[in-house]
Amino acid sequence: MVDRKNRFLYMFGIGLVISSLFKPLFFKSEPFFDDVFITIIIATVIILEGNLRIDTWLGQKYSWATLPKKRVIAQLLSLLIYSLFLLYLLMFVIHFLKSGKYDLMNPKMRQVLIPATFVTIAVLAIDIGYQFFKAWKQSLIEVEKYKAESANAQLQNLKNQLNPHFLFNNLSVLSSLVYQNQDKAVDFINELSKVYRYVLDNKNAELVSLQEELDFLAHYIYLLKIRFGENITFDIRIDESENSYLPPMCLQMLAENTIQHNETSNANPLKVSIFTENNRLIVSNPTQPRSDKSESSRTGLKNMKLRYQFFIDDQIEIIHTEKKFTVILPLIKKK
């Protein structure tokens, strides 16, 4: 009821304005407030109400979002025909009230109808333009909302790839240790439980601080030490960890890649360098191809690149030479 009342007052106000403009222009000799003045107001309300109902009906037939051209043409033609018919009817009624004659067209009617037609076209153009841009703006909002929801779903899918991959690799290591050294296997299980706690705690996190990731890496390195002893070493030099963030498990994934693709033995130990420089985290190791190396799918690096794309424009850099393999991760600063 409130909406209807407000709508009626709005249309009545427009009718009052139009009647106040047209009455002095075309009916100067007549009293200002008379039957002509009231007729113009009533006709304006009827025209606006009819336009509103036509607009609602067209909205069910032609959507602004999917059929904008058809909607513009249909709305312009239907509203124009309806409005001009009522304008003509208004002029006819006013002429009849003033003269008592049933003239289909006379000079006075033409004099009023022509400017009234232009005013009607201008009002309709403004109204259609407003509705079009309103619908366009709403469609942009919906598109952005869809993009955000789609991006969140993709990010969640990428994060879900990490846990099974991480668990499978470490269970494979554990199965080997059980046969080789049961004491090491026990230590490995205890440390693995701490490491996996981090994985579970951050499974829904989009970003973690660099310091958290370094603490997690320390536990993961402990696992590697159980398996490889002094055959692998990590040189970690971090100068800028404050307010620096990155997607979770990036460091663990890079450390795991060094083991997967390089020889780690007494004869050929592997040294991994991790350091920061110019707001970037750099992980580098000498290229020591394994004799039993299989073709890599680079799933971990692809996953990492895709996760980074959700947060910053800077891309991960991968530099692979005969002597060295380096991955450069941009550090993300939170505002």
Secondary structure, 3 states (H helix, E strand, C coil): CHHHHHHHHHHHHHHHHHHHHHHHHHCCCCCCCCHHHHHHHHHHHHHHHHHHHHHHHHHHHCCCCCCHHHHHHHHHHHHHHHHHHHHHHHHHHHHHHHHCCCCCCCHHHHHHHHHHHHHHHHHHHHHHHHHHHHHHHHHHHHHHHHHHHHHHHHHHHHHHHHHHHHHHHHHHHHHHHHHHCHHHHHHHHHHHHHHHHHHHHCCCCCCEEHHHHHHHHHHHHHHHHHHHHHHEEEEEECCCCCCEEECCCHHHHHHHHHHHHECCCCCCCEEEEEEECCCEEEEEEECCECCCCCCCCCHHHHHHHHHHCCCCCCCCEEEECCCEEEEEEECEECC
